[in-house]
């Protein structure tokens, strides 16, 4: 069967076809805009942001890690047992300290930044009848991210921190010499000079907030150490046997404060 359309029907069909074309065209435009928006928001924009962030903070530096060696003589799961044995040592005039290590309590008689010093002290204890061993304790590792134009300031901060850690190593060595009875007044004065040098060092105040905090914290620690050197000198002059305890406590308190400073970085 063949249908024959009148002129009026042909015009009507043409108008309907034109409207369909316009509708499809409008729908395709709306769809294109929607797809373009989705791609922009969820693909291109995040990529550009990530790329921009990478370009700005594509540099990083590891903050100097502070490790130390512990000469330990016992490990306990109950703090009371550790305290009881520490009291026995104290009554004998032997300095000791309890360190928390996970779920255990470590009774130690010395902490040093140099392995040889720790090994020598452990050997001395073993020869005196006190069984001991040496364990390495790792400090936290942190990275600071910065812009390329801050590279000079970051290097300055890292250099300053290495000076501070070097000073701590001299404090550790001073404690070692006291333990072996080989320390002199000059040794104490020379060690103090390292911390005085650090207190006189200046730095650019227009630096990253995290880096400024690290330097400010180490300067506080440095000042506390200097404030205690008078007691160390007095103990040495009186030969009251307290100088080793003073240097050990000062060293460990400083290391803990340094760890706390690193852990508070943003």
KEKE-320041 format. One line per field, with one value per residue: residue number from 1; residue in one letter; x, y, z of N, C-alpha, C, CB in turn. Coordinates in pm, whole numbers, plus 50000, padded with zeros to 5 digits. Glycine has a CB too. Layout:
N
nr <- NUM;...
rest <- A;...
n_xx <- X;...
n_yy <- Y;...
n_zz <- Z;...
ca_xx <- X;...
ca_yy <- Y;...
ca_zz <- Z;...
c_xx <- X;...
c_yy <- Y;...
c_zz <- Z;...
cb_xx <- X;...
cb_yy <- Y;...
cb_zz <- Z;...
//
This chain:
266
nr <- 1;2;3;4;5;6;7;8;9;10;11;12;13;14;15;16;17;18;19;20;21;22;23;24;25;26;27;28;29;30;31;32;33;34;35;36;37;38;39;40;41;42;43;44;45;46;47;48;49;50;51;52;53;54;55;56;57;58;59;60;61;62;63;64;65;66;67;68;69;70;71;72;73;74;75;76;77;78;79;80;81;82;83;84;85;86;87;88;89;90;91;92;93;94;95;96;97;98;99;100;101;102;103;104;105;106;107;108;109;110;111;112;113;114;115;116;117;118;119;120;121;122;123;124;125;126;127;128;129;130;131;132;133;134;135;136;137;138;139;140;141;142;143;144;145;146;147;148;149;150;151;152;153;154;155;156;157;158;159;160;161;162;163;164;165;166;167;168;169;170;171;172;173;174;175;176;177;178;179;180;181;182;183;184;185;186;187;188;189;190;191;192;193;194;195;196;197;198;199;200;201;202;203;204;205;206;207;208;209;210;211;212;213;214;215;216;217;218;219;220;221;222;223;224;225;226;227;228;229;230;231;232;233;234;235;236;237;238;239;240;241;242;243;244;245;246;247;248;249;250;251;252;253;254;255;256;257;258;259;260;261;262;263;264;265;266
rest <- X;X;X;X;X;X;X;X;X;X;X;X;X;X;X;X;X;X;X;X;X;X;X;X;X;X;X;X;X;X;X;X;X;X;X;X;X;X;X;X;X;X;X;X;X;X;X;X;X;X;X;X;X;X;X;X;X;X;X;X;X;X;X;X;X;X;X;X;X;X;X;X;X;X;X;X;X;X;X;X;X;X;X;X;X;X;X;X;X;X;X;X;X;X;X;X;X;X;X;X;X;X;X;X;X;X;X;X;X;X;X;X;X;X;X;X;X;X;X;X;X;X;X;X;X;X;X;X;X;X;X;X;X;X;X;X;X;X;X;X;X;X;X;X;X;X;X;X;X;X;X;X;X;X;X;X;X;X;X;X;X;X;X;X;X;X;X;X;X;X;X;X;X;X;X;X;X;X;X;X;X;X;X;X;X;X;X;X;X;X;X;X;X;X;X;X;X;X;X;X;X;X;X;X;X;X;X;X;X;X;X;X;X;X;X;X;X;X;X;X;X;X;X;X;X;X;X;X;X;X;X;X;X;X;X;X;X;X;X;X;X;X;X;X;X;X;X;X;X;X;X;X;X;X;X;X;X;X;X;X;X;X;X;X;X;X
n_xx <- 50086;50053;50121;49999;50081;49934;50003;49984;50015;50273;50416;50363;50490;50751;50793;50778;50997;51204;51181;51249;51515;51619;51565;51721;51971;51984;51974;52213;52396;52354;52424;52692;52794;52750;52910;53158;53183;53191;53428;53606;53581;53635;53853;54039;54075;54158;54395;54546;54569;54714;54942;55026;55077;55283;55476;55523;55589;55798;56034;56219;56354;56531;56498;56768;56838;56827;56996;57071;57268;57193;57294;57197;57070;56864;56531;56188;55849;55682;55651;55699;55882;56104;56151;56209;56454;56604;56613;56771;57017;57058;57092;57339;57489;57497;57425;57121;56854;56511;56368;56094;55987;55787;55580;55746;55981;56285;56583;56851;57200;57343;57358;57457;57582;57769;57873;58106;58171;57951;57985;58231;58164;57974;58134;58297;58112;58040;58282;58290;58104;57840;57601;57550;57420;57426;57206;57068;56889;56660;56596;56306;56209;56178;56046;56078;55893;55942;55950;56124;56253;56318;56534;56796;56754;56657;56878;57043;56911;56931;57208;57246;57110;57268;57496;57400;57338;57591;57701;57557;57666;57918;57855;57769;58009;58152;58016;58085;58364;58359;58243;58451;58640;58828;58800;58863;58888;58917;58801;58531;58492;58551;58347;58127;58167;58086;57807;57768;57855;57654;57434;57492;57457;57290;56990;56793;56492;56275;56163;56036;55755;55765;56041;56140;56030;56168;56432;56392;56309;56537;56714;56607;56643;56920;56983;56890;57069;57309;57251;57281;57545;57690;57627;57740;58011;58051;57998;58207;58428;58384;58400;58193;58076;57851;57846;57832;57567;57436;57519;57426;57148;57094;57165;56980;56733;56748;56757;56503;56342;56411;56307;56034;55996;56032;55817;55605;55585;55413
n_yy <- 49881;50219;50535;50858;51187;51498;51844;52002;51815;51732;51965;51982;51749;51814;52028;51896;51724;51909;52020;51797;51767;52006;51962;51731;51839;52034;51869;51729;51935;52012;51771;51758;51980;51897;51667;51782;51949;51760;51624;51833;51896;51656;51534;51695;51929;51825;51705;51923;52064;51885;51871;52133;52147;51966;52096;52315;52208;52022;51956;51811;51744;51542;51558;51571;51259;51131;50899;50662;50469;50218;50095;49823;49636;49482;49365;49415;49317;49419;49725;49765;49566;49652;49897;49813;49677;49889;50050;49892;49918;50192;50211;50104;50300;50323;50462;50450;50403;50387;50289;50317;50081;50001;49753;49687;49740;49888;49849;50047;50142;50330;50565;50637;50822;50728;50421;50276;50387;50302;50024;49993;50077;49886;49657;49718;49706;49436;49315;49390;49234;49285;49195;49300;49448;49591;49804;49942;50236;50380;50705;50909;50956;51228;51428;51739;51942;52171;52484;52555;52802;52828;52682;52758;52856;52625;52457;52598;52564;52284;52260;52399;52233;52004;52100;52133;51864;51758;51885;51758;51504;51547;51601;51349;51210;51332;51240;50973;50984;51069;50846;50665;50782;50954;51217;51569;51907;52075;51927;51948;52224;52258;52112;52259;52486;52418;52424;52689;52809;52729;52864;53122;53132;53260;53284;53298;53459;53451;53193;52863;52760;52513;52459;52678;52627;52395;52493;52687;52523;52362;52552;52619;52377;52370;52592;52502;52297;52440;52578;52383;52319;52437;52289;52045;52109;52183;51939;51788;51923;51882;51615;51431;51213;51244;51351;51189;51097;51342;51424;51213;51221;51475;51444;51245;51366;51577;51448;51329;51558;51660;51462;51499;51748;51696;51523;51691;51829;51970
n_zz <- 50000;49914;50049;50002;50053;50126;50034;50260;50467;50414;50474;50745;50843;50782;50951;51199;51178;51170;51425;51575;51508;51612;51885;51937;51885;52087;52312;52278;52307;52575;52697;52623;52757;53021;53035;52984;53207;53413;53349;53378;53652;53790;53676;53514;53676;53939;53854;53757;53997;54150;53995;54014;54289;54306;54160;54325;54579;54528;54639;54902;55229;55457;55802;56029;56173;56503;56670;56933;57169;57402;57712;57857;58140;58215;58142;58177;58219;58399;58557;58826;58899;58756;58882;59140;59109;59016;59243;59407;59279;59311;59587;59606;59505;59231;58923;58745;58502;58400;58101;57884;57657;57422;57541;57741;58013;58033;58207;58237;58240;58115;57842;57520;57238;57071;56938;57010;57258;57408;57390;57521;57780;57847;57848;58063;58273;58259;58332;58593;58705;58647;58434;58107;57803;57471;57300;57005;56960;56751;56635;56547;56201;55990;55725;55561;55349;55085;54897;54591;54593;54856;54915;54998;55258;55382;55372;55542;55787;55823;55843;56084;56262;56251;56373;56631;56701;56690;56909;57111;57087;57186;57450;57522;57497;57697;57921;57901;57951;58215;58333;58315;58464;58351;58295;58267;58397;58183;57977;58043;58018;57747;57627;57705;57553;57296;57309;57378;57148;56972;57078;57006;56739;56455;56252;55951;55992;55829;55743;55669;55865;56007;56002;56142;56392;56467;56494;56693;56906;56948;57030;57276;57413;57405;57567;57814;57862;57888;58121;58309;58329;58529;58758;58689;58682;58948;59078;58977;59085;59358;59362;59410;59298;59147;58897;58668;58667;58632;58373;58218;58258;58158;57892;57802;57856;57679;57430;57429;57426;57179;57013;57073;56963;56690;56641;56655;56426;56144
ca_xx <- 50000;50132;50054;50023;50058;49900;50105;49973;50074;50419;50470;50355;50597;50879;50809;50808;51136;51293;51177;51326;51657;51654;51564;51840;52087;51986;52012;52356;52473;52344;52504;52833;52831;52756;53030;53273;53191;53235;53570;53681;53578;53684;53972;54137;54104;54245;54526;54618;54601;54823;55060;55070;55135;55410;55572;55556;55653;55863;56161;56206;56480;56512;56550;56870;56788;56907;56998;57162;57289;57156;57359;57089;57103;56743;56407;56077;55713;55615;55729;55738;56005;56212;56176;56272;56595;56670;56638;56887;57136;57072;57147;57482;57555;57509;57320;57045;56731;56414;56317;55975;56006;55667;55516;55852;56055;56427;56669;56980;57299;57412;57313;57565;57557;57873;57866;58226;58158;57853;58048;58334;58098;57913;58242;58339;58011;58052;58401;58262;58005;57705;57577;57486;57425;57407;57097;57058;56755;56649;56508;56207;56253;56080;56084;56017;55875;55961;55956;56261;56316;56354;56643;56908;56713;56647;57016;57092;56850;56991;57344;57236;57071;57385;57583;57339;57356;57734;57720;57506;57761;58027;57802;57772;58148;58189;57960;58168;58490;58329;58220;58579;58732;58936;58759;58936;58811;58924;58700;58400;58490;58549;58213;58036;58189;58006;57669;57773;57865;57522;57344;57527;57429;57167;56932;56694;56362;56172;56174;55918;55709;55818;56185;56161;55997;56278;56544;56354;56308;56674;56776;56557;56716;57059;56989;56873;57196;57406;57213;57317;57690;57741;57614;57838;58143;58054;58008;58344;58520;58362;58423;58086;58027;57720;57862;57785;57421;57394;57540;57338;57010;57090;57169;56856;56624;56764;56717;56356;56285;56433;56204;55903;55991;56014;55685;55501;55587;55287
ca_yy <- 50000;50342;50651;50983;51297;51627;51947;52046;51710;51736;52079;51946;51652;51885;52105;51801;51678;52019;52029;51684;51799;52110;51899;51646;51928;52094;51765;51698;52047;51999;51655;51793;52069;51816;51581;51870;51994;51646;51600;51944;51890;51530;51483;51797;52016;51757;51682;52049;52095;51794;51911;52259;52116;51898;52196;52403;52133;51906;51937;51768;51713;51464;51619;51481;51157;51119;50763;50647;50332;50197;49984;49775;49521;49405;49399;49367;49344;49490;49842;49750;49486;49738;49997;49743;49654;50020;50092;49815;49982;50324;50191;50072;50416;50306;50535;50373;50468;50297;50337;50245;50034;49924;49703;49648;49842;49857;49905;50072;50213;50430;50591;50707;50842;50656;50276;50232;50428;50212;49891;49999;50085;49755;49566;49753;49652;49289;49278;49417;49137;49326;49154;49406;49438;49720;49805;50067;50294;50472;50820;50923;51013;51324;51504;51870;51976;52315;52537;52565;52928;52820;52584;52813;52862;52488;52409;52666;52499;52151;52281;52437;52115;51915;52159;52100;51721;51739;51927;51650;51392;51584;51580;51204;51170;51381;51144;50852;51009;51073;50707;50595;50857;51015;51352;51679;52032;52125;51852;52006;52358;52245;52066;52372;52582;52377;52472;52836;52843;52712;52968;53247;53122;53325;53225;53379;53440;53433;53056;52780;52751;52391;52473;52775;52560;52305;52572;52747;52417;52319;52661;52604;52261;52414;52681;52419;52226;52537;52611;52271;52296;52479;52175;51944;52156;52174;51797;51745;51983;51818;51471;51367;51097;51274;51411;51095;51102;51471;51428;51115;51272;51590;51391;51176;51464;51656;51363;51316;51686;51668;51373;51564;51858;51637;51462;51795;51896;51959
ca_zz <- 50000;49899;50106;49930;50145;50067;50059;50400;50552;50392;50549;50887;50871;50774;51075;51306;51160;51208;51571;51631;51489;51711;52017;51949;51890;52221;52408;52261;52364;52721;52736;52606;52867;53142;53030;52996;53346;53493;53321;53436;53799;53849;53609;53480;53790;54036;53794;53758;54136;54189;53920;54073;54420;54284;54116;54436;54687;54470;54706;55041;55296;55579;55923;56085;56266;56625;56726;57047;57215;57543;57783;57944;58225;58243;58071;58260;58171;58509;58597;58967;58903;58708;58987;59254;59075;59007;59381;59455;59222;59373;59723;59589;59448;59086;58851;58646;58456;58338;57973;57834;57520;57392;57663;57834;58087;58021;58309;58173;58321;58034;57707;57450;57096;56996;56966;57080;57399;57470;57401;57626;57910;57871;57882;58200;58363;58258;58409;58736;58751;58608;58295;58029;57657;57405;57201;56929;56954;56638;56650;56440;56073;55938;55607;55546;55208;55068;54761;54540;54632;54998;54926;55075;55399;55432;55393;55662;55903;55839;55894;56225;56339;56260;56476;56761;56727;56718;57048;57196;57084;57279;57585;57541;57518;57830;58017;57890;58020;58359;58375;58323;58552;58273;58260;58327;58396;58046;57899;58073;57958;57600;57590;57724;57443;57180;57330;57373;57006;56910;57127;56941;56595;56411;56132;55882;56056;55725;55695;55686;56004;56069;56021;56249;56518;56500;56543;56821;57008;56979;57107;57413;57469;57419;57684;57933;57883;57940;58260;58398;58332;58660;58851;58649;58726;59095;59113;58945;59183;59488;59344;59487;59225;59090;58764;58564;58667;58577;58228;58156;58262;58068;57755;57767;57854;57556;57319;57433;57383;57035;56955;57088;56865;56556;56631;56651;56295;56071
c_xx <- 50089;50053;50094;49985;50023;50010;50104;50037;50225;50484;50471;50466;50733;50904;50843;50952;51235;51300;51258;51477;51703;51663;51687;51967;52100;52029;52162;52443;52474;52432;52653;52881;52845;52881;53156;53294;53244;53383;53656;53694;53652;53809;54076;54178;54191;54386;54611;54659;54718;54953;55117;55138;55271;55517;55617;55636;55721;55998;56136;56344;56449;56575;56650;56813;56883;56892;57091;57166;57261;57231;57259;57130;56980;56623;56291;55943;55633;55705;55777;55867;56125;56251;56247;56421;56672;56703;56757;57017;57164;57133;57295;57559;57574;57392;57252;56919;56641;56360;56197;55998;55889;55597;55617;55918;56202;56506;56807;57071;57373;57352;57418;57530;57660;57873;57987;58220;58062;57913;58152;58271;58033;58019;58291;58241;58022;58171;58379;58155;57861;57684;57500;57499;57393;57297;57092;56913;56752;56553;56412;56266;56142;56137;56009;56011;55881;55963;56101;56329;56354;56475;56757;56875;56706;56785;57075;57038;56914;57133;57342;57202;57188;57486;57531;57361;57502;57766;57672;57602;57880;57983;57803;57914;58199;58139;58040;58299;58470;58311;58350;58682;58846;58904;58845;58847;58808;58821;58561;58386;58478;58410;58113;58047;58107;57863;57663;57781;57729;57426;57370;57499;57295;57114;56827;56556;56251;56184;56043;55885;55765;55967;56216;56133;56110;56395;56512;56358;56449;56748;56732;56631;56860;57077;56977;57001;57299;57377;57255;57468;57752;57736;57716;57977;58157;58072;58149;58443;58507;58393;58320;58024;57893;57727;57811;57633;57370;57407;57448;57194;56994;57087;57035;56737;56628;56721;56565;56288;56300;56331;56066;55887;55965;55871;55573;55499;55457;55310
c_yy <- 50124;50458;50775;51097;51423;51727;51992;51947;51709;51850;52048;51850;51719;51964;52015;51751;51784;52035;51917;51713;51901;52051;51812;51730;51990;51994;51733;51808;52038;51884;51686;51883;51991;51730;51665;51918;51882;51619;51707;51931;51770;51473;51592;51882;51949;51736;51810;52089;52012;51834;52040;52235;52051;51998;52285;52330;52006;51878;51898;51738;51638;51538;51522;51387;51143;50980;50759;50501;50323;50076;49935;49651;49438;49456;49335;49404;49424;49605;49831;49670;49570;49840;49935;49724;49785;50071;50019;49876;50116;50313;50157;50188;50408;50377;50443;50448;50364;50362;50253;50210;49943;49885;49668;49769;49801;49926;49923;50154;50319;50443;50678;50719;50771;50509;50228;50268;50335;50073;49888;49999;49951;49654;49591;49695;49500;49242;49298;49323;49174;49293;49262;49377;49574;49708;49943;50113;50400;50586;50830;50988;51104;51393;51636;51902;52128;52354;52554;52692;52932;52730;52634;52814;52723;52432;52471;52599;52363;52162;52315;52315;52019;51968;52124;51953;51688;51779;51819;51532;51420;51571;51431;51155;51217;51287;51015;50869;51013;50931;50631;50670;50923;51161;51455;51804;52092;52056;51913;52143;52351;52202;52180;52471;52547;52431;52624;52882;52833;52823;53102;53245;53186;53254;53320;53354;53417;53295;52983;52764;52629;52404;52571;52711;52469;52383;52635;52644;52374;52429;52656;52489;52299;52502;52602;52343;52319;52570;52504;52248;52340;52365;52066;51982;52145;52031;51745;51796;51916;51669;51390;51247;51119;51325;51319;51098;51230;51473;51329;51166;51389;51544;51331;51271;51545;51576;51349;51445;51705;51581;51439;51677;51804;51586;51565;51870;51872;51899
c_zz <- 50000;49955;50027;50024;50067;50098;50205;50495;50537;50472;50699;50927;50871;50901;51194;51298;51202;51359;51635;51622;51593;51850;52038;51962;52030;52327;52400;52321;52516;52770;52728;52719;52997;53148;53048;53138;53436;53474;53386;53587;53854;53782;53589;53600;53896;53983;53797;53900;54185;54122;53979;54207;54404;54244;54231;54544;54634;54535;54852;55097;55425;55696;55987;56192;56384;56685;56847;57091;57365;57598;57886;58022;58258;58165;58146;58198;58274;58556;58741;58979;58860;58816;59107;59229;59061;59147;59442;59405;59289;59512;59719;59528;59298;59018;58749;58608;58391;58211;57933;57689;57484;57520;57770;57900;58089;58132;58247;58264;58242;57896;57639;57301;57009;57037;57045;57228;57473;57490;57512;57765;57946;57914;58025;58302;58373;58341;58558;58791;58720;58461;58221;57880;57598;57299;57135;56923;56844;56670;56533;56316;56021;55815;55604;55396;55193;54921;54719;54585;54780;55021;55013;55224;55460;55461;55520;55788;55929;55893;56043;56311;56355;56362;56615;56796;56754;56861;57144;57200;57175;57424;57620;57571;57654;57938;58018;57967;58172;58413;58394;58407;58479;58238;58332;58324;58256;57957;57919;58008;57806;57552;57601;57608;57319;57191;57331;57228;56939;56954;57059;56790;56563;56287;56075;55942;55954;55662;55722;55835;56076;56098;56134;56385;56562;56560;56678;56934;57046;57056;57253;57483;57498;57544;57814;57966;57944;58086;58359;58408;58464;58760;58818;58698;58879;59141;59087;59048;59320;59484;59422;59415;59157;58945;58653;58553;58600;58425;58157;58149;58165;57923;57716;57765;57724;57434;57314;57386;57232;56963;56960;56986;56725;56538;56622;56519;56220;55934
cb_xx <- 49903;50170;50089;49941;50182;49763;50081;49827;50016;50451;50387;50218;50595;50881;50681;50711;51161;51246;51033;51293;51682;51550;51439;51851;52076;51847;51930;52390;52413;52198;52471;52855;52725;52633;53037;53258;53053;53154;53595;53613;53436;53575;53935;54083;53975;54185;54511;54533;54479;54788;55026;54951;55042;55396;55513;55428;55550;55881;56247;56113;56563;56572;56434;56984;56770;56866;57042;57118;57434;57002;57498;56964;57170;56712;56411;56088;55640;55583;55646;55626;55992;56170;56045;56203;56607;56580;56514;56877;57120;56935;57070;57498;57687;57512;57378;57010;56763;56297;56426;55845;56143;55702;55431;55957;55999;56480;56674;56961;57398;57558;57172;57700;57555;58013;57855;58351;58109;57725;58113;58422;57993;57840;58359;58349;57871;58064;58521;58217;58018;57683;57501;57548;57326;57539;56960;57115;56715;56603;56589;56088;56287;56042;56057;56098;55741;56091;55881;56261;56223;56236;56695;56943;56578;56573;57105;57052;56699;56991;57414;57129;56954;57451;57592;57189;57305;57819;57646;57370;57809;58075;57659;57717;58238;58134;57812;58198;58553;58201;58133;58635;58788;58960;58612;59071;58872;59066;58699;58380;58616;58655;58169;58066;58338;58004;57613;57895;57966;57463;57358;57673;57431;57190;56869;56694;56328;56185;56292;55939;55557;55792;56252;56071;55867;56324;56579;56214;56230;56750;56741;56404;56712;57104;56878;56756;57248;57405;57064;57251;57758;57661;57471;57838;58166;57925;57905;58384;58493;58218;58566;57978;58015;57650;58009;57834;57366;57477;57687;57343;56972;57211;57279;56830;56634;56910;56782;56310;56353;56577;56201;55886;56123;56115;55662;55520;55705;55219
cb_yy <- 50000;50368;50668;50990;51322;51677;52068;52066;51571;51753;52205;51883;51539;51979;52184;51682;51639;52149;52024;51551;51853;52223;51814;51554;52039;52150;51637;51679;52182;51976;51534;51863;52181;51728;51503;51989;52040;51520;51596;52076;51888;51428;51422;51886;52061;51624;51631;52159;52072;51648;51931;52354;52023;51790;52279;52461;52098;51925;52065;51644;51842;51322;51655;51562;51021;51227;50658;50739;50285;50177;50029;49745;49568;49409;49351;49425;49213;49393;49970;49682;49362;49810;50062;49605;49573;50122;50069;49668;50002;50395;50080;49947;50436;50155;50660;50235;50583;50264;50332;50331;49958;49799;49582;49565;49860;49900;49813;50144;50116;50397;50660;50634;50990;50720;50197;50294;50574;50204;49851;50124;50197;49707;49581;49906;49691;49238;49361;49563;49118;49479;49021;49542;49329;49770;49771;50050;50356;50397;50948;51005;50901;51428;51423;51980;51919;52359;52670;52558;53043;52769;52548;52954;52931;52398;52443;52815;52482;52075;52394;52547;52043;51900;52313;52133;51638;51820;52059;51603;51366;51728;51637;51132;51226;51523;51115;50821;51142;51157;50634;50572;50766;50935;51372;51704;52132;52106;51703;52016;52436;52144;51948;52443;52587;52224;52416;52890;52751;52574;52983;53278;52974;53476;53087;53349;53561;53541;52983;52643;52747;52270;52520;52899;52480;52227;52681;52810;52295;52284;52798;52578;52139;52490;52788;52320;52166;52665;52633;52144;52369;52599;52117;51926;52302;52233;51715;51793;52133;51838;51432;51468;50981;51377;51446;50951;51091;51584;51397;50983;51317;51681;51286;51064;51559;51700;51225;51281;51803;51624;51237;51620;51939;51522;51372;51893;51847;52098
cb_zz <- 50124;49750;50257;49795;50233;50120;49967;50438;50515;50241;50522;50919;50766;50652;51105;51300;51015;51144;51620;51555;51346;51708;52035;51827;51783;52256;52383;52112;52319;52764;52647;52471;52884;53152;52896;52905;53396;53458;53169;53402;53847;53843;53474;53370;53852;54076;53649;53697;54226;54154;53771;54090;54499;54177;54004;54496;54795;54321;54698;55053;55325;55564;56023;56145;56194;56729;56618;57165;57184;57557;57850;57862;58354;58391;57921;58402;58137;58629;58580;59047;58813;58577;59032;59279;58947;58932;59466;59410;59070;59380;59796;59502;59513;59048;58781;58700;58357;58436;57865;57851;57505;57310;57632;57761;58233;57882;58437;58039;58380;58023;57705;57469;57064;57021;56834;57016;57409;57384;57266;57607;57910;57745;57783;58216;58316;58115;58363;58755;58896;58635;58290;58063;57603;57340;57268;56785;57093;56512;56661;56489;55970;56047;55478;55624;55154;55137;54751;54389;54600;55079;54789;55028;55412;55330;55271;55659;55882;55705;55815;56244;56271;56123;56459;56759;56608;56618;57075;57145;56941;57251;57597;57417;57407;57853;57983;57741;57972;58387;58273;58183;58655;58145;58294;58252;58497;57989;57941;58226;57997;57554;57679;57857;57407;57167;57462;57453;56934;56945;57279;56965;56549;56382;56162;55730;56142;55616;55762;55620;56008;55979;55890;56228;56503;56375;56441;56812;56957;56849;57045;57413;57371;57294;57677;57914;57749;57856;58269;58349;58216;58713;58844;58495;58681;59155;59035;58804;59197;59533;59389;59519;59317;59176;58739;58594;58810;58638;58194;58234;58405;58093;57740;57866;57976;57538;57332;57576;57458;56997;57031;57231;56867;56532;56750;56764;56210;56059
//
